[in-house]
Amino acid sequence: LRWERPTGHRGAAAAAAPGAASSTGSTGSTGSTGPTGTAGTTPGITSHTGTTGSAPGATSPTSEDLRSRLARWTIAEAEMLGITGRAALSSHGRALLERHPDEPPTSGSDTASAHAARLLAPLLPEPLDHVLLQADLTAVAPGPLERPLAETLGVLADVESKGGATVYRFTPESVRRALDAGRTADDVHTFLAAHSRTPVPQPLSYLVDDVARKHGRLRIGAASAYLRCDDDTLLAEILADRRSAGLRLRRLAPTVLAAQAPPDTLLEGLRAMGYAPAAESAEGDVLISRPEAQRTPPRTPPVPIPEGPPLPDATLLGAAVRAIRAGDLAATAPHKTVAASGAGSGPEAGPHGSGTGSGADSGVGSGAGSRSGARSGGGSGGGSGGGSGGGGDRLPRTTSADTLATMQAAALTGSNVWIGYVNANGAATQRVIAPVRVEGGFVTAYDHTSDEVRTYPLHRITGAAELAEDAT
């Protein structure tokens, strides 16, 4: 194989490779291989550029290196095209070397290509110009078909199987495809009779006639607008008018014309011709168009802003009254005395006073609204008093055992209890509750202050005292 030949270009080597054919791009320009169809300098430039880029430093590739790369590329393409087989040159490939690429073919003599074709012809099957039609709506091609026959049969039938013989099947869809391509029923019958070595089966003839009879009975087209009128004479007058040429009208029925112009353009065009058409909707109703009056939108009056906070309703007032009454009850109700302990304790305090005592036996009471004498106090010298009255805003304070006993007793008797309670935020309040159940370290009771049933942890209750009987 010849893979390199000298040219007039400086430092260029042209490759006589089969794949380096000239090509025309999308812009109409000729490829780099040149317009003559002979191989140009593209493979040489590509090889030279790749070798130069891979060489270290300023090393220049040798001609032997470029020649070996180009030879491998040419041999690979020859193998792909069938010129060689298992790296051996074929007889028809050897015939291609009888003429040098620079020598033009001599008129009246066989060229190298013709000689190679004659050598290759016995190795290829001869294309057939006929098929075998069968009664099961199939056609068998016993070998490769001529290109025009294969193309036409590929439209008229579907390929069912391939192999040594190709089997085509005729279906209503395939026959309709041939009719859509522009063939008529007579064309199909003539084609089948001319290219079949067997008589055309009757089922195939019936199939072609049935599909042809139904084909085209329904027509589908595109139209931008239509024009209808009960007077076909008026429509004929519009069609004959030269001014309607721009509307591209055509008659679909005696009373219907189709137009390629949009409905608005058709309406204005007919009005310009002196007619008075009316537009209609898709349902056939006449469209009424009237100019819209430009009016200022109505203004919404502003929402009045009430002066001050909103008035409370009956529910809120009732809850406030209950809370006030419960607070008054907790602050003013007299409480039962709490047992005192200690060697030097004095008498127990009154409901609105506190007392202090000194010595073992005496105590003096003082405070707003106190009764005569102190009722509770803290002793000094011998002990301190364990009870404390609940006057003013002071919280009752009892031991945990006394608080639990008071709650259990109130739950049994159903009486009210005055307690001091510290919530999760550390705020201390006084409450009047009616215990219902005491268990598990919790007290479930009706709270008169909040007017609801609540559950209180015992460890948050500072103390408890039963209310006097006259307060309950």
FIKE-656186 format. One record per residue (C-alpha): residue in three letters; x, y negated, z. Coordinates in nm, 3 decimals, decimal comma. Layout:
BEGIN
<ALA <X Y Z>>
...
//
This chain:
BEGIN
<LEU <0,000 0,000 0,000>>
<ARG <0,115 -0,354 -0,073>>
<TRP <0,059 -0,576 0,228>>
<GLU <0,283 -0,874 0,148>>
<ARG <0,375 -1,073 -0,159>>
<PRO <0,567 -1,401 -0,200>>
<THR <0,380 -1,720 -0,282>>
<GLY <0,473 -2,072 -0,374>>
<HIS <0,395 -2,203 -0,025>>
<ARG <0,690 -2,272 0,197>>
<GLY <0,739 -2,005 0,462>>
<ALA <0,402 -1,842 0,387>>
<ALA <0,322 -1,477 0,329>>
<ALA <-0,008 -1,376 0,167>>
<ALA <-0,173 -1,051 0,270>>
<ALA <-0,339 -0,828 0,015>>
<ALA <-0,571 -0,681 0,278>>
<PRO <-0,922 -0,554 0,192>>
<GLY <-1,089 -0,752 0,472>>
<ALA <-0,930 -1,087 0,384>>
<ALA <-1,193 -1,187 0,127>>
<SER <-1,301 -1,541 0,066>>
<SER <-1,614 -1,661 0,241>>
<THR <-1,833 -1,965 0,228>>
<GLY <-1,942 -2,123 0,555>>
<SER <-2,273 -2,286 0,644>>
<THR <-2,145 -2,620 0,519>>
<GLY <-2,062 -2,482 0,175>>
<SER <-1,686 -2,503 0,223>>
<THR <-1,463 -2,219 0,111>>
<GLY <-1,285 -2,010 0,375>>
<SER <-0,916 -2,023 0,441>>
<THR <-0,848 -1,731 0,207>>
<GLY <-0,920 -1,954 -0,093>>
<PRO <-1,189 -1,959 -0,360>>
<THR <-1,027 -1,700 -0,586>>
<GLY <-1,123 -1,404 -0,371>>
<THR <-0,762 -1,299 -0,320>>
<ALA <-0,612 -1,281 0,021>>
<GLY <-0,467 -1,604 0,144>>
<THR <-0,237 -1,684 0,429>>
<THR <-0,486 -1,632 0,714>>
<PRO <-0,351 -1,295 0,839>>
<GLY <0,006 -1,418 0,807>>
<ILE <-0,071 -1,740 0,995>>
<THR <-0,259 -1,550 1,267>>
<SER <0,022 -1,296 1,312>>
<HIS <0,287 -1,564 1,304>>
<THR <0,102 -1,778 1,560>>
<GLY <0,038 -1,484 1,795>>
<THR <0,396 -1,365 1,778>>
<THR <0,538 -1,714 1,826>>
<GLY <0,312 -1,777 2,126>>
<SER <0,419 -1,455 2,296>>
<ALA <0,792 -1,512 2,236>>
<PRO <0,984 -1,659 2,531>>
<GLY <1,128 -2,005 2,499>>
<ALA <1,220 -2,117 2,148>>
<THR <1,256 -1,764 2,011>>
<SER <1,146 -1,729 1,648>>
<PRO <0,981 -1,404 1,529>>
<THR <1,161 -1,208 1,262>>
<SER <1,014 -1,115 0,928>>
<GLU <1,038 -0,747 1,018>>
<ASP <0,816 -0,803 1,321>>
<LEU <0,550 -0,984 1,116>>
<ARG <0,562 -0,721 0,843>>
<SER <0,505 -0,435 1,090>>
<ARG <0,207 -0,609 1,248>>
<LEU <0,049 -0,678 0,908>>
<ALA <0,108 -0,319 0,798>>
<ARG <-0,073 -0,178 1,103>>
<TRP <-0,366 -0,410 1,043>>
<THR <-0,394 -0,314 0,675>>
<ILE <-0,374 0,058 0,745>>
<ALA <-0,649 0,029 1,008>>
<GLU <-0,882 -0,140 0,757>>
<ALA <-0,801 0,119 0,492>>
<GLU <-0,901 0,393 0,735>>
<MET <-1,228 0,214 0,810>>
<LEU <-1,312 0,176 0,437>>
<GLY <-1,234 0,540 0,358>>
<ILE <-0,930 0,467 0,142>>
<THR <-0,723 0,682 0,377>>
<GLY <-0,814 0,986 0,580>>
<ARG <-0,620 1,092 0,888>>
<ALA <-0,351 0,842 0,783>>
<ALA <-0,316 1,006 0,438>>
<LEU <-0,386 0,809 0,120>>
<SER <-0,680 0,943 -0,084>>
<SER <-0,679 0,997 -0,459>>
<HIS <-0,913 0,707 -0,527>>
<GLY <-0,711 0,493 -0,287>>
<ARG <-0,393 0,578 -0,478>>
<ALA <-0,569 0,471 -0,799>>
<LEU <-0,613 0,122 -0,655>>
<LEU <-0,232 0,082 -0,656>>
<GLU <-0,203 0,125 -1,034>>
<ARG <-0,260 -0,248 -1,089>>
<HIS <-0,074 -0,523 -0,911>>
<PRO <-0,302 -0,781 -0,749>>
<ASP <-0,138 -1,058 -0,953>>
<GLU <-0,218 -0,895 -1,288>>
<PRO <-0,563 -0,981 -1,433>>
<PRO <-0,766 -0,689 -1,571>>
<THR <-0,710 -0,623 -1,942>>
<SER <-1,019 -0,657 -2,163>>
<GLY <-1,133 -0,324 -2,310>>
<SER <-0,925 -0,112 -2,078>>
<ASP <-1,019 0,067 -1,760>>
<THR <-0,925 -0,125 -1,452>>
<ALA <-0,787 0,033 -1,140>>
<SER <-1,122 -0,013 -0,969>>
<ALA <-1,306 0,173 -1,247>>
<HIS <-1,054 0,455 -1,228>>
<ALA <-1,098 0,476 -0,850>>
<ALA <-1,477 0,479 -0,898>>
<ARG <-1,454 0,771 -1,140>>
<LEU <-1,243 0,964 -0,890>>
<LEU <-1,487 0,888 -0,609>>
<ALA <-1,808 0,964 -0,803>>
<PRO <-1,788 1,347 -0,777>>
<LEU <-1,759 1,316 -0,400>>
<LEU <-2,084 1,120 -0,363>>
<PRO <-2,438 1,251 -0,426>>
<GLU <-2,617 1,119 -0,731>>
<PRO <-2,906 0,879 -0,641>>
<LEU <-3,248 1,018 -0,728>>
<ASP <-3,529 0,840 -0,906>>
<HIS <-3,814 1,063 -0,789>>
<VAL <-3,985 1,200 -0,478>>
<LEU <-4,214 1,495 -0,407>>
<LEU <-4,568 1,396 -0,301>>
<GLN <-4,752 1,643 -0,076>>
<ALA <-5,117 1,688 0,019>>
<ASP <-5,056 1,598 0,386>>
<LEU <-4,994 1,232 0,291>>
<THR <-4,616 1,271 0,295>>
<ALA <-4,343 1,224 0,035>>
<VAL <-4,012 1,411 0,047>>
<ALA <-3,696 1,257 -0,096>>
<PRO <-3,454 1,551 -0,157>>
<GLY <-3,156 1,317 -0,160>>
<PRO <-3,055 0,951 -0,153>>
<LEU <-3,287 0,738 -0,363>>
<GLU <-3,206 0,459 -0,600>>
<ARG <-3,214 0,122 -0,428>>
<PRO <-3,530 -0,020 -0,599>>
<LEU <-3,718 0,304 -0,536>>
<ALA <-3,605 0,322 -0,174>>
<GLU <-3,703 -0,040 -0,108>>
<THR <-4,052 -0,003 -0,260>>
<LEU <-4,118 0,329 -0,088>>
<GLY <-4,001 0,180 0,244>>
<VAL <-4,280 -0,079 0,216>>
<LEU <-4,547 0,165 0,098>>
<ALA <-4,477 0,439 0,359>>
<ASP <-4,313 0,488 0,699>>
<VAL <-3,999 0,695 0,746>>
<GLU <-4,093 1,000 0,952>>
<SER <-3,762 1,188 0,961>>
<LYS <-3,414 1,170 0,814>>
<GLY <-3,155 1,432 0,732>>
<GLY <-3,069 1,624 0,419>>
<ALA <-3,410 1,513 0,291>>
<THR <-3,599 1,200 0,401>>
<VAL <-3,969 1,241 0,478>>
<TYR <-4,202 0,942 0,426>>
<ARG <-4,560 0,931 0,561>>
<PHE <-4,842 0,725 0,408>>
<THR <-5,078 0,562 0,660>>
<PRO <-5,351 0,296 0,631>>
<GLU <-5,113 0,050 0,796>>
<SER <-4,831 0,121 0,550>>
<VAL <-5,061 0,094 0,247>>
<ARG <-5,201 -0,233 0,388>>
<ARG <-4,843 -0,354 0,426>>
<ALA <-4,784 -0,294 0,053>>
<LEU <-5,106 -0,480 -0,036>>
<ASP <-5,000 -0,770 0,187>>
<ALA <-4,671 -0,778 -0,004>>
<GLY <-4,862 -0,859 -0,325>>
<ARG <-4,923 -0,519 -0,480>>
<THR <-5,266 -0,410 -0,600>>
<ALA <-5,428 -0,068 -0,586>>
<ASP <-5,350 -0,012 -0,958>>
<ASP <-4,983 -0,101 -0,894>>
<VAL <-4,962 0,155 -0,615>>
<HIS <-5,124 0,431 -0,826>>
<THR <-4,891 0,356 -1,117>>
<PHE <-4,583 0,358 -0,893>>
<LEU <-4,672 0,692 -0,732>>
<ALA <-4,746 0,859 -1,067>>
<ALA <-4,421 0,732 -1,221>>
<HIS <-4,187 0,844 -0,941>>
<SER <-4,342 1,173 -0,831>>
<ARG <-4,238 1,509 -0,974>>
<THR <-4,566 1,652 -0,842>>
<PRO <-4,922 1,537 -0,917>>
<VAL <-5,054 1,262 -0,691>>
<PRO <-5,274 1,434 -0,425>>
<GLN <-5,637 1,327 -0,405>>
<PRO <-5,617 1,240 -0,029>>
<LEU <-5,344 0,986 -0,109>>
<SER <-5,547 0,836 -0,394>>
<TYR <-5,854 0,808 -0,167>>
<LEU <-5,644 0,646 0,104>>
<VAL <-5,510 0,380 -0,133>>
<ASP <-5,858 0,304 -0,274>>
<ASP <-6,023 0,282 0,071>>
<VAL <-5,762 0,043 0,208>>
<ALA <-5,770 -0,168 -0,109>>
<ARG <-6,150 -0,196 -0,095>>
<LYS <-6,140 -0,336 0,261>>
<HIS <-5,831 -0,547 0,212>>
<GLY <-5,894 -0,919 0,177>>
<ARG <-6,268 -0,919 0,249>>
<LEU <-6,198 -1,143 0,545>>
<ARG <-5,984 -1,447 0,481>>
<ILE <-5,791 -1,645 0,741>>
<GLY <-5,657 -1,991 0,678>>
<ALA <-5,568 -2,314 0,851>>
<ALA <-5,762 -2,639 0,829>>
<SER <-5,724 -2,956 1,035>>
<ALA <-6,088 -3,060 0,989>>
<TYR <-6,400 -2,967 0,799>>
<LEU <-6,678 -3,158 0,626>>
<ARG <-7,026 -3,013 0,599>>
<CYS <-7,340 -3,144 0,439>>
<ASP <-7,673 -2,991 0,336>>
<ASP <-7,652 -3,172 0,002>>
<ASP <-7,391 -2,986 -0,206>>
<THR <-7,421 -3,253 -0,475>>
<LEU <-7,283 -3,513 -0,234>>
<LEU <-6,989 -3,285 -0,152>>
<ALA <-6,920 -3,236 -0,524>>
<GLU <-6,919 -3,615 -0,565>>
<ILE <-6,662 -3,651 -0,286>>
<LEU <-6,441 -3,382 -0,440>>
<ALA <-6,454 -3,555 -0,778>>
<ASP <-6,358 -3,892 -0,630>>
<ARG <-5,989 -3,969 -0,683>>
<ARG <-5,971 -4,156 -0,354>>
<SER <-6,019 -3,826 -0,168>>
<ALA <-5,697 -3,674 -0,306>>
<GLY <-5,502 -3,777 0,004>>
<LEU <-5,744 -3,586 0,228>>
<ARG <-5,664 -3,255 0,049>>
<LEU <-6,023 -3,129 0,044>>
<ARG <-6,124 -2,787 -0,085>>
<ARG <-6,460 -2,614 -0,096>>
<LEU <-6,510 -2,321 0,140>>
<ALA <-6,884 -2,284 0,080>>
<PRO <-7,149 -2,475 -0,116>>
<THR <-7,209 -2,698 0,187>>
<VAL <-6,866 -2,689 0,359>>
<LEU <-6,536 -2,854 0,267>>
<ALA <-6,205 -2,800 0,448>>
<ALA <-5,947 -3,076 0,487>>
<GLN <-5,579 -3,074 0,578>>
<ALA <-5,607 -3,422 0,732>>
<PRO <-5,686 -3,468 1,104>>
<PRO <-6,049 -3,544 1,195>>
<ASP <-5,977 -3,910 1,272>>
<THR <-5,800 -3,959 0,938>>
<LEU <-6,081 -3,781 0,754>>
<LEU <-6,340 -3,998 0,927>>
<GLU <-6,162 -4,323 0,843>>
<GLY <-6,095 -4,211 0,484>>
<LEU <-6,460 -4,131 0,412>>
<ARG <-6,570 -4,461 0,567>>
<ALA <-6,321 -4,642 0,343>>
<MET <-6,481 -4,466 0,043>>
<GLY <-6,821 -4,610 0,139>>
<TYR <-6,972 -4,311 0,319>>
<ALA <-7,110 -4,302 0,672>>
<PRO <-6,996 -3,973 0,828>>
<ALA <-7,049 -3,877 1,190>>
<ALA <-6,807 -3,676 1,401>>
<GLU <-6,929 -3,366 1,581>>
<SER <-6,796 -3,150 1,863>>
<ALA <-6,698 -2,784 1,852>>
<GLU <-7,054 -2,695 1,954>>
<GLY <-7,203 -2,895 1,664>>
<ASP <-7,326 -3,189 1,871>>
<VAL <-7,280 -3,542 1,738>>
<LEU <-7,009 -3,730 1,926>>
<ILE <-7,117 -4,072 2,049>>
<SER <-6,843 -4,329 2,091>>
<ARG <-6,901 -4,663 2,258>>
<PRO <-6,653 -4,926 2,374>>
<GLU <-6,584 -4,905 2,742>>
<ALA <-6,632 -5,226 2,938>>
<GLN <-6,327 -5,339 3,131>>
<ARG <-6,455 -5,399 3,482>>
<THR <-6,282 -5,453 3,809>>
<PRO <-6,311 -5,145 4,029>>
<PRO <-6,535 -5,190 4,335>>
<ARG <-6,364 -5,293 4,652>>
<THR <-6,409 -5,089 4,964>>
<PRO <-6,475 -5,298 5,274>>
<PRO <-6,206 -5,263 5,537>>
<VAL <-6,273 -5,039 5,831>>
<PRO <-6,355 -5,254 6,136>>
<ILE <-6,102 -5,231 6,416>>
<PRO <-6,273 -5,201 6,758>>
<GLU <-6,161 -5,435 7,033>>
<GLY <-5,997 -5,246 7,314>>
<PRO <-5,992 -4,872 7,373>>
<PRO <-6,291 -4,659 7,272>>
<LEU <-6,571 -4,609 7,523>>
<PRO <-6,560 -4,276 7,707>>
<ASP <-6,836 -4,026 7,645>>
<ALA <-7,049 -3,845 7,903>>
<THR <-6,814 -3,545 7,923>>
<LEU <-6,510 -3,759 7,998>>
<LEU <-6,701 -3,961 8,259>>
<GLY <-6,824 -3,647 8,432>>
<ALA <-6,473 -3,501 8,450>>
<ALA <-6,338 -3,829 8,592>>
<VAL <-6,607 -3,838 8,861>>
<ARG <-6,536 -3,480 8,964>>
<ALA <-6,163 -3,549 8,984>>
<ILE <-6,217 -3,860 9,201>>
<ARG <-6,451 -3,679 9,437>>
<ALA <-6,214 -3,386 9,470>>
<GLY <-5,925 -3,625 9,545>>
<ASP <-6,130 -3,806 9,809>>
<LEU <-6,223 -3,475 9,964>>
<ALA <-5,861 -3,367 9,981>>
<ALA <-5,751 -3,699 10,135>>
<THR <-6,030 -3,769 10,384>>
<ALA <-6,176 -3,433 10,486>>
<PRO <-6,097 -3,338 10,851>>
<HIS <-5,879 -3,031 10,883>>
<LYS <-5,878 -2,756 11,135>>
<THR <-5,596 -2,752 11,385>>
<VAL <-5,289 -2,545 11,311>>
<ALA <-5,140 -2,333 11,585>>
<ALA <-4,818 -2,485 11,723>>
<SER <-4,516 -2,308 11,854>>
<GLY <-4,225 -2,432 12,064>>
<ALA <-4,152 -2,482 12,430>>
<GLY <-4,190 -2,854 12,432>>
<SER <-4,473 -2,908 12,180>>
<GLY <-4,742 -3,157 12,251>>
<PRO <-5,106 -3,156 12,149>>
<GLU <-5,195 -3,124 11,774>>
<ALA <-5,232 -3,433 11,563>>
<GLY <-5,560 -3,580 11,449>>
<PRO <-5,665 -3,598 11,087>>
<HIS <-5,507 -3,941 11,033>>
<GLY <-5,226 -3,956 11,287>>
<SER <-4,902 -3,802 11,390>>
<GLY <-4,766 -3,755 11,737>>
<THR <-4,431 -3,719 11,901>>
<GLY <-4,362 -3,580 12,245>>
<SER <-4,068 -3,577 12,474>>
<GLY <-4,002 -3,347 12,761>>
<ALA <-4,182 -3,022 12,809>>
<ASP <-4,531 -3,140 12,878>>
<SER <-4,597 -3,486 12,742>>
<GLY <-4,666 -3,632 12,399>>
<VAL <-4,768 -3,969 12,269>>
<GLY <-4,969 -4,008 11,945>>
<SER <-4,952 -4,295 11,706>>
<GLY <-5,073 -4,374 11,357>>
<ALA <-5,349 -4,540 11,165>>
<GLY <-5,693 -4,419 11,268>>
<SER <-5,549 -4,191 11,540>>
<ARG <-5,758 -4,051 11,810>>
<SER <-5,673 -4,102 12,180>>
<GLY <-5,363 -3,914 12,263>>
<ALA <-5,144 -3,720 12,025>>
<ARG <-5,265 -3,385 11,889>>
<SER <-4,938 -3,254 11,767>>
<GLY <-4,583 -3,349 11,812>>
<GLY <-4,231 -3,237 11,822>>
<GLY <-4,077 -3,170 12,163>>
<SER <-3,730 -3,261 12,254>>
<GLY <-3,522 -3,107 12,527>>
<GLY <-3,695 -2,772 12,522>>
<GLY <-3,818 -2,712 12,166>>
<SER <-3,997 -2,866 11,872>>
<GLY <-4,357 -2,856 11,762>>
<GLY <-4,449 -2,619 11,478>>
<GLY <-4,773 -2,785 11,366>>
<SER <-4,819 -3,101 11,164>>
<GLY <-5,134 -3,291 11,089>>
<GLY <-5,241 -3,384 10,737>>
<GLY <-5,296 -3,756 10,773>>
<GLY <-5,244 -4,006 10,490>>
<ASP <-5,049 -3,871 10,194>>
<ARG <-4,845 -3,621 10,390>>
<LEU <-4,852 -3,259 10,273>>
<PRO <-4,946 -2,981 10,509>>
<ARG <-4,649 -2,770 10,608>>
<THR <-4,682 -2,420 10,745>>
<THR <-4,471 -2,109 10,735>>
<SER <-4,515 -1,858 10,456>>
<ALA <-4,678 -1,609 10,693>>
<ASP <-4,926 -1,870 10,820>>
<THR <-5,003 -1,980 10,461>>
<LEU <-5,070 -1,621 10,353>>
<ALA <-5,290 -1,555 10,655>>
<THR <-5,487 -1,876 10,596>>
<MET <-5,546 -1,788 10,231>>
<GLN <-5,659 -1,433 10,308>>
<ALA <-5,897 -1,554 10,579>>
<ALA <-6,047 -1,820 10,349>>
<ALA <-6,092 -1,564 10,071>>
<LEU <-6,289 -1,340 10,312>>
<THR <-6,506 -1,620 10,453>>
<GLY <-6,540 -1,822 10,130>>
<SER <-6,429 -2,144 10,296>>
<ASN <-6,229 -2,429 10,146>>
<VAL <-5,860 -2,480 10,216>>
<TRP <-5,644 -2,793 10,205>>
<ILE <-5,304 -2,715 10,055>>
<GLY <-4,989 -2,892 9,946>>
<TYR <-4,866 -2,776 9,606>>
<VAL <-4,538 -2,845 9,422>>
<ASN <-4,554 -2,791 9,045>>
<ALA <-4,273 -2,682 8,809>>
<ASN <-4,153 -3,041 8,772>>
<GLY <-4,116 -3,088 9,147>>
<ALA <-4,418 -3,319 9,187>>
<ALA <-4,608 -3,262 9,513>>
<THR <-4,987 -3,297 9,526>>
<GLN <-5,270 -3,228 9,769>>
<ARG <-5,551 -3,004 9,661>>
<VAL <-5,872 -2,861 9,801>>
<ILE <-5,929 -2,506 9,683>>
<ALA <-6,166 -2,219 9,755>>
<PRO <-5,959 -1,895 9,747>>
<VAL <-6,117 -1,604 9,560>>
<ARG <-5,838 -1,345 9,550>>
<VAL <-5,493 -1,317 9,711>>
<GLU <-5,259 -1,052 9,571>>
<GLY <-4,913 -1,007 9,424>>
<GLY <-4,782 -1,336 9,556>>
<PHE <-5,050 -1,538 9,376>>
<VAL <-5,373 -1,704 9,489>>
<THR <-5,666 -1,728 9,251>>
<ALA <-5,899 -2,006 9,365>>
<TYR <-6,145 -2,265 9,250>>
<ASP <-5,972 -2,604 9,243>>
<HIS <-6,207 -2,885 9,342>>
<THR <-5,962 -3,143 9,210>>
<SER <-5,950 -3,016 8,853>>
<ASP <-6,293 -2,847 8,866>>
<GLU <-6,163 -2,515 8,733>>
<VAL <-6,040 -2,176 8,848>>
<ARG <-5,662 -2,163 8,868>>
<THR <-5,388 -1,933 8,992>>
<TYR <-5,118 -2,066 9,228>>
<PRO <-4,790 -1,898 9,323>>
<LEU <-4,762 -1,870 9,700>>
<HIS <-4,399 -1,983 9,702>>
<ARG <-4,503 -2,322 9,557>>
<ILE <-4,759 -2,389 9,837>>
<THR <-4,595 -2,601 10,113>>
<GLY <-4,868 -2,536 10,364>>
<ALA <-5,238 -2,464 10,408>>
<ALA <-5,505 -2,571 10,651>>
<GLU <-5,873 -2,487 10,661>>
<LEU <-6,113 -2,779 10,637>>
<ALA <-6,335 -2,852 10,932>>
<GLU <-6,683 -2,705 10,918>>
<ASP <-6,849 -3,048 10,892>>
<ALA <-6,634 -3,121 10,576>>
<THR <-6,729 -2,806 10,391>>
//
